[in-house]
Amino acid sequence: MKRILIPAGLIAGAVIAAALLFEIVLRIVGFSAPIWYRPDSHVGGVLRPGVEGWFKSEGRAYVRISSAGLRDREHSIEKPESVYRLAVLGDSFSEAMQVDAKDAFWSVLEEKLTQCAYQPGKRIEVINFGVSGFGTVQEYLMLESVVMRYRPDLVLLQFMNGNDVTDNSIALNAERMRPYFLLDRRRELVLDASFVATKVFQRQSSALMEFARNVVNHSRVLQLIRAFMKRTVVPRATPDTAIEPGLNAAVLAAPRDSSWEDAWTVTERLILAMNEYLGRRGVPLVVVTAPFAIQVHPDRQVREAEQAKLGIPDLFYPDRRIEAYARKQGIAVIPLSYEMQRLAESGRTYFHGFPNTRMGIGHWNENGHRAAAGIIAAHLCSHHF
């Protein structure tokens, strides 16, 4: 027995010592890859409060999640009388993990609105509620359950041209661990939250899985192993994502079948429902359409080649449709694509992409966030919604 136990103990001790040494080395070099999200029975998934670490898969930023689970600094729920508060709802473009918080459009917007004295005598405070993967469904539910507790004076809805329509459709989106709104026989919205009852969601939201996520977030070695395993999974390319992985090129053209038309109808009805919900509380809604990377590519020839491949007259269908619907319903809208395309071409500036990925694709870089904030601020400062 001693012949077995003594060598085994020495081996186990050596392994533990090596793991501890590796853990120290990873911390010294600044490696981190925490689990940022946790399952949520209301919206599918949310950011984990208090998590922090480096985000390097696209861009490079040290990200801290607030105690309230927001990719933002700490904000009190109680709003002082001297504060004018804007709430930002959106997806990964608002979450903005790719850039430092000070460079995200909602931080820059706060500065610009202060400079233009948007609300004289008030301190401007912008709170970011953006979560990667959110569609208009999750944003509407987040508005009701979380955002209104902060008593916003204005709500900014960031609509992503590339994937929000598909994110809102159970027929077009492969993701099942999230809520959807469906159209009933009368074409009215009906919430489908059946994902909560699935075995997959119940397993992922169990106490054991939450404990495992906490263990991983406290160990750089386990984070490295998890990051390596995730990189070995290569997503399949599909014709609908030929322009850019994760974004659907079909949204740049008018709907070609009932699934797409229904997806657009659900999206528009949700924007209207959000506006009506806020209107009853005296809070204005402003919709901001965020462009596809190809829409604001600085090279005209690249854009025109993509148009020709898709057989469409221009790249602005989602902007025009959202703008027309919003204005018809009396909803304020700021389409960013037109002005960002002009700025990108005139300045030969890439608003999407990073040196560690590829320029002209992916999320906004610092230039993109600053340009978006400038356009939004110019509209808000001149119209005072």
C-alpha positions as CSV (number, residue, x, y, z in Angstrom):
1,M,0.0,0.0,0.0
2,K,2.9,2.4,0.9
3,R,4.5,1.6,-2.4
4,I,1.3,2.9,-4.1
5,L,0.3,5.8,-1.9
6,I,3.7,7.5,-1.5
7,P,4.4,7.9,-5.3
8,A,0.8,8.8,-5.9
9,G,1.0,11.5,-3.2
10,L,4.2,12.9,-4.6
11,I,2.7,13.0,-8.1
12,A,-0.5,14.7,-6.8
13,G,1.6,17.2,-4.8
14,A,3.7,18.0,-7.9
15,V,0.6,18.5,-10.0
16,I,-1.0,20.8,-7.5
17,A,2.3,22.8,-7.2
18,A,2.6,23.1,-10.9
19,A,-1.0,24.2,-11.2
20,L,-0.5,26.8,-8.5
21,L,2.7,28.1,-10.2
22,F,0.9,28.2,-13.6
23,E,-2.0,30.1,-11.9
24,I,0.5,32.7,-10.5
25,V,2.1,33.1,-13.9
26,L,-1.2,33.6,-15.7
27,R,-2.1,36.3,-13.2
28,I,1.3,38.0,-13.6
29,V,1.0,38.1,-17.4
30,G,-2.6,39.4,-17.1
31,F,-4.5,36.5,-18.6
32,S,-8.2,36.3,-17.9
33,A,-11.1,34.8,-19.7
34,P,-14.0,34.8,-17.2
35,I,-17.6,33.6,-17.8
36,W,-19.4,36.8,-18.4
37,Y,-23.0,35.6,-18.5
38,R,-25.5,33.6,-16.5
39,P,-28.9,32.1,-17.4
40,D,-31.9,34.2,-16.6
41,S,-35.5,32.9,-16.6
42,H,-36.9,36.3,-17.7
43,V,-34.7,37.3,-20.7
44,G,-32.6,34.1,-21.3
45,G,-29.2,35.4,-20.1
46,V,-27.7,38.4,-18.4
47,L,-24.3,39.7,-17.4
48,R,-22.8,38.3,-14.1
49,P,-22.6,41.0,-11.5
50,G,-19.0,41.9,-10.3
51,V,-17.2,39.9,-13.0
52,E,-14.1,41.6,-14.4
53,G,-11.2,40.7,-16.7
54,W,-9.6,41.2,-20.1
55,F,-11.7,41.0,-23.2
56,K,-9.3,40.3,-26.1
57,S,-11.2,38.2,-28.7
58,E,-12.0,41.3,-30.6
59,G,-10.3,44.5,-29.6
60,R,-8.7,44.8,-26.2
61,A,-10.3,46.2,-23.1
62,Y,-10.4,45.5,-19.3
63,V,-14.1,45.0,-18.6
64,R,-15.8,45.4,-15.2
65,I,-19.4,44.4,-14.7
66,S,-21.2,46.5,-12.0
67,S,-22.8,45.0,-8.9
68,A,-26.1,45.5,-10.7
69,G,-25.0,43.3,-13.7
70,L,-24.4,46.3,-16.1
71,R,-21.4,46.9,-18.4
72,D,-21.0,50.3,-16.8
73,R,-19.8,52.1,-13.7
74,E,-21.9,51.8,-10.5
75,H,-25.2,53.7,-10.6
76,S,-27.7,54.2,-7.8
77,I,-31.2,53.1,-8.4
78,E,-32.5,56.3,-6.7
79,K,-32.3,59.3,-9.1
80,P,-31.4,62.7,-7.5
81,E,-33.6,65.5,-8.6
82,S,-30.6,67.3,-10.1
83,V,-30.0,64.4,-12.6
84,Y,-31.4,63.9,-16.1
85,R,-31.1,60.1,-16.8
86,L,-30.9,58.4,-20.2
87,A,-31.2,54.6,-20.3
88,V,-29.6,52.7,-23.2
89,L,-31.1,49.4,-24.3
90,G,-29.2,47.3,-26.9
91,D,-27.1,44.3,-27.8
92,S,-23.3,43.8,-28.1
93,F,-22.9,47.2,-29.8
94,S,-24.1,48.8,-26.6
95,E,-22.4,46.3,-24.3
96,A,-19.2,47.3,-26.1
97,M,-16.8,44.8,-24.6
98,Q,-14.4,45.5,-27.4
99,V,-13.4,49.0,-26.1
100,D,-12.7,50.7,-22.8
101,A,-15.9,52.0,-21.1
102,K,-14.7,55.6,-21.4
103,D,-14.7,55.1,-25.2
104,A,-18.1,53.4,-25.6
105,F,-20.7,55.6,-27.3
106,W,-22.8,55.9,-24.1
107,S,-19.9,57.4,-22.2
108,V,-19.0,59.7,-25.0
109,L,-22.7,60.7,-25.4
110,E,-22.8,61.7,-21.7
111,E,-19.9,64.0,-22.3
112,K,-21.3,65.6,-25.5
113,L,-24.8,66.1,-24.0
114,T,-23.2,67.9,-21.0
115,Q,-21.2,70.1,-23.4
116,C,-24.2,71.2,-25.3
117,A,-26.2,71.8,-22.1
118,Y,-28.9,69.3,-23.3
119,Q,-30.8,69.8,-20.1
120,P,-29.8,73.1,-18.5
121,G,-29.3,72.9,-14.7
122,K,-29.2,69.1,-14.8
123,R,-26.4,66.6,-14.6
124,I,-26.6,64.2,-17.5
125,E,-26.3,60.5,-16.6
126,V,-26.3,57.8,-19.2
127,I,-26.8,54.2,-18.0
128,N,-26.0,51.3,-20.2
129,F,-28.3,48.2,-20.1
130,G,-26.9,46.6,-23.3
131,V,-26.3,42.8,-23.3
132,S,-24.7,40.9,-26.1
133,G,-27.2,38.7,-28.0
134,F,-30.2,40.7,-27.0
135,G,-33.0,41.4,-29.5
136,T,-35.9,43.7,-29.2
137,V,-37.8,41.0,-27.3
138,Q,-35.2,40.9,-24.4
139,E,-34.8,44.7,-24.5
140,Y,-38.6,45.2,-24.1
141,L,-38.6,42.7,-21.1
142,M,-35.5,44.3,-19.6
143,L,-37.2,47.7,-19.9
144,E,-40.2,46.5,-17.9
145,S,-38.3,44.5,-15.2
146,V,-35.1,46.5,-14.6
147,V,-34.8,49.8,-16.5
148,M,-37.8,51.5,-15.1
149,R,-36.6,51.0,-11.5
150,Y,-33.9,53.6,-12.4
151,R,-36.6,56.2,-13.4
152,P,-35.1,57.2,-16.8
153,D,-36.1,60.5,-18.3
154,L,-35.4,59.2,-21.8
155,V,-34.8,55.7,-23.3
156,L,-32.5,55.1,-26.2
157,L,-33.2,51.9,-28.1
158,Q,-30.1,50.8,-30.1
159,F,-31.5,48.6,-33.0
160,M,-28.9,46.5,-34.7
161,N,-29.5,46.3,-38.5
162,G,-27.6,43.1,-38.9
163,N,-29.4,40.7,-36.5
164,D,-32.2,42.2,-34.4
165,V,-34.9,41.1,-36.8
166,T,-33.7,37.5,-36.8
167,D,-33.1,37.6,-33.1
168,N,-36.8,38.5,-32.7
169,S,-38.0,35.5,-34.7
170,I,-38.3,32.0,-33.4
171,A,-38.5,30.8,-37.1
172,L,-35.3,32.5,-38.2
173,N,-33.1,32.2,-35.1
174,A,-31.5,29.0,-34.0
175,E,-31.1,30.1,-30.4
176,R,-33.8,28.5,-28.2
177,M,-32.8,29.4,-24.7
178,R,-34.5,32.8,-24.8
179,P,-38.1,34.2,-24.9
180,Y,-39.9,35.2,-28.1
181,F,-43.0,37.0,-29.0
182,L,-45.2,35.2,-31.5
183,L,-48.1,36.4,-33.6
184,D,-51.4,34.8,-32.8
185,R,-54.3,34.4,-35.2
186,R,-55.3,38.0,-34.8
187,R,-51.7,39.0,-35.5
188,E,-51.3,40.2,-31.9
189,L,-48.1,39.6,-29.9
190,V,-48.0,36.7,-27.5
191,L,-45.1,35.9,-25.2
192,D,-43.5,32.5,-25.5
193,A,-41.3,31.8,-22.5
194,S,-41.3,28.0,-22.8
195,F,-37.5,27.9,-22.8
196,V,-37.6,28.1,-19.0
197,A,-39.2,24.6,-18.8
198,T,-36.6,22.9,-21.0
199,K,-34.1,20.5,-19.4
200,V,-31.2,22.4,-21.0
201,F,-32.1,25.6,-19.3
202,Q,-32.9,24.0,-16.0
203,R,-29.6,22.2,-16.0
204,Q,-27.7,25.4,-17.0
205,S,-29.5,27.4,-14.3
206,S,-29.0,24.8,-11.5
207,A,-27.0,25.6,-8.3
208,L,-24.4,23.1,-9.4
209,M,-23.7,24.8,-12.7
210,E,-23.6,28.2,-11.0
211,F,-21.1,26.9,-8.5
212,A,-19.0,25.6,-11.4
213,R,-19.1,29.0,-13.1
214,N,-17.9,30.6,-9.9
215,V,-15.0,28.2,-9.6
216,V,-13.9,28.9,-13.2
217,N,-14.1,32.6,-12.6
218,H,-11.7,32.3,-9.7
219,S,-9.1,30.2,-11.6
220,R,-7.1,31.5,-14.5
221,V,-6.0,27.9,-15.3
222,L,-9.6,26.8,-15.7
223,Q,-10.3,29.9,-17.7
224,L,-7.4,29.1,-20.1
225,I,-8.6,25.5,-20.5
226,R,-12.2,26.7,-21.2
227,A,-11.0,29.3,-23.7
228,F,-8.9,26.7,-25.5
229,M,-11.8,24.3,-25.7
230,K,-14.1,27.0,-27.1
231,R,-11.6,27.9,-29.8
232,T,-11.6,24.3,-31.1
233,V,-15.3,24.7,-32.1
234,V,-15.5,26.3,-35.5
235,P,-19.0,27.6,-36.6
236,R,-20.2,26.5,-39.9
237,A,-20.6,29.2,-42.6
238,T,-24.0,29.6,-44.1
239,P,-25.2,31.5,-47.2
240,D,-27.2,34.0,-45.1
241,T,-24.0,35.1,-43.2
242,A,-21.8,35.4,-46.3
243,I,-21.1,39.1,-45.6
244,E,-20.2,38.7,-41.9
245,P,-20.6,35.8,-39.5
246,G,-23.5,36.3,-37.1
247,L,-25.2,38.9,-39.2
248,N,-27.9,38.1,-41.8
249,A,-27.5,39.7,-45.3
250,A,-31.2,39.1,-46.1
251,V,-32.2,42.0,-43.8
252,L,-30.7,44.4,-46.4
253,A,-33.5,43.5,-48.8
254,A,-37.3,43.6,-48.5
255,P,-38.8,40.3,-47.0
256,R,-38.9,37.5,-49.5
257,D,-41.1,35.1,-47.6
258,S,-43.7,35.1,-44.7
259,S,-41.1,34.2,-42.1
260,W,-39.2,37.4,-42.8
261,E,-42.3,39.5,-43.0
262,D,-43.5,38.1,-39.7
263,A,-40.1,38.8,-38.1
264,W,-40.3,42.4,-39.2
265,T,-43.9,42.7,-38.0
266,V,-42.9,41.4,-34.5
267,T,-40.0,43.8,-34.4
268,E,-42.1,46.8,-35.3
269,R,-44.9,45.8,-32.9
270,L,-42.3,45.5,-30.1
271,I,-41.0,49.0,-30.8
272,L,-44.5,50.3,-30.8
273,A,-45.3,48.5,-27.5
274,M,-42.2,49.9,-26.0
275,N,-43.1,53.4,-27.0
276,E,-46.7,53.0,-25.7
277,Y,-45.4,51.5,-22.4
278,L,-43.0,54.5,-21.9
279,G,-45.6,57.0,-23.1
280,R,-47.9,56.0,-20.3
281,R,-45.1,57.0,-17.9
282,G,-44.2,60.2,-19.7
283,V,-40.8,58.9,-20.9
284,P,-39.8,59.5,-24.6
285,L,-38.3,56.7,-26.7
286,V,-35.6,57.4,-29.3
287,V,-34.7,54.5,-31.7
288,V,-31.2,54.5,-33.0
289,T,-30.4,52.2,-35.9
290,A,-26.8,50.8,-35.8
291,P,-25.3,49.9,-39.1
292,F,-23.9,46.7,-40.6
293,A,-20.1,47.0,-41.2
294,I,-20.7,46.8,-44.9
295,Q,-23.1,49.7,-44.8
296,V,-20.4,52.1,-43.6
297,H,-17.3,50.6,-45.3
298,P,-15.1,53.4,-46.3
299,D,-14.5,52.0,-49.8
300,R,-17.4,52.8,-52.1
301,Q,-16.3,50.0,-54.6
302,V,-16.5,47.4,-51.8
303,R,-20.0,48.5,-50.9
304,E,-21.2,48.6,-54.5
305,A,-19.8,45.1,-55.1
306,E,-21.8,43.8,-52.2
307,Q,-24.9,45.5,-53.4
308,A,-24.5,43.9,-56.9
309,K,-23.9,40.5,-55.3
310,L,-27.1,40.8,-53.3
311,G,-29.1,42.4,-56.2
312,I,-30.3,45.4,-54.2
313,P,-30.4,49.1,-55.0
314,D,-28.6,50.2,-51.9
315,L,-27.7,49.0,-48.4
316,F,-30.2,51.0,-46.4
317,Y,-33.4,48.9,-46.3
318,P,-33.4,48.3,-42.6
319,D,-32.8,52.0,-41.8
320,R,-35.5,53.1,-44.2
321,R,-38.0,50.6,-42.9
322,I,-37.4,51.4,-39.2
323,E,-37.4,55.1,-39.9
324,A,-40.6,55.0,-41.9
325,Y,-42.4,52.9,-39.3
326,A,-41.2,54.9,-36.3
327,R,-42.1,58.2,-37.9
328,K,-45.6,56.9,-38.8
329,Q,-46.1,56.0,-35.1
330,G,-44.7,59.3,-33.9
331,I,-41.6,57.7,-32.5
332,A,-38.3,59.6,-32.6
333,V,-35.6,57.8,-34.7
334,I,-32.0,58.5,-35.4
335,P,-30.7,56.4,-38.3
336,L,-26.9,56.3,-38.0
337,S,-26.0,54.5,-41.3
338,Y,-26.4,57.5,-43.7
339,E,-24.1,59.8,-41.7
340,M,-21.6,57.2,-40.7
341,Q,-21.2,56.1,-44.3
342,R,-20.5,59.7,-45.3
343,L,-18.0,60.2,-42.5
344,A,-16.3,56.8,-43.2
345,E,-15.9,57.5,-46.9
346,S,-14.8,61.1,-46.6
347,G,-12.3,60.3,-43.8
348,R,-11.3,56.9,-45.2
349,T,-12.0,55.7,-41.7
350,Y,-13.0,52.2,-40.5
351,F,-15.7,52.3,-37.9
352,H,-15.8,48.5,-37.5
353,G,-12.9,46.2,-36.8
354,F,-9.7,45.9,-34.8
355,P,-6.0,45.1,-35.4
356,N,-6.4,41.7,-33.8
357,T,-9.3,40.7,-36.0
358,R,-9.9,42.5,-39.3
359,M,-10.8,46.1,-40.2
360,G,-14.2,46.7,-41.8
361,I,-15.9,43.8,-40.0
362,G,-17.3,43.1,-36.6
363,H,-18.2,45.6,-33.8
364,W,-17.5,49.3,-33.6
365,N,-14.0,50.3,-32.7
366,E,-13.2,53.6,-30.8
367,N,-13.8,55.6,-34.0
368,G,-17.2,54.0,-34.5
369,H,-18.3,54.6,-31.0
370,R,-17.2,58.3,-31.2
371,A,-18.9,58.8,-34.5
372,A,-22.2,57.2,-33.3
373,A,-22.1,59.3,-30.1
374,G,-21.5,62.5,-32.1
375,I,-24.5,61.8,-34.4
376,I,-26.8,60.9,-31.6
377,A,-25.8,63.9,-29.5
378,A,-26.3,66.3,-32.5
379,H,-29.9,65.0,-32.9
380,L,-30.7,65.1,-29.2
381,C,-29.1,68.6,-28.7
382,S,-31.0,70.1,-31.6
383,H,-34.4,68.4,-31.0
384,H,-34.5,68.0,-27.1
385,F,-36.8,65.0,-27.1
